[in-house]
């Protein structure tokens, strides 16, 4: 887990949150997902994440009546696939 994610969790652990999970994403990104029923809490998390230099988005889940906040931290040590440098190595054709 990254320092960005630790700071967010430590700051908002006492707020009205429903669930916290982490995922490894594509191209070396790590995603912290926080769910809450309150839009105000989701907006505070996004603002805090962005103030620390991270990226964040809110997705409203209408089925569960919750807001999902995704905070993204990138790991620069992970290889990023760049199709423009080696387009045919992976069977890709770039026009």
Secondary structure, 3 states (H helix, E strand, C coil): CCHHHHHHHHHHCCCCEEEEEEEECHHHEEEEEEEECCHHHHHHHHHHHHHCCCEEEEEEECCCCEEEEEEEEECCCCCCCCCCCCCCCCCCCCC
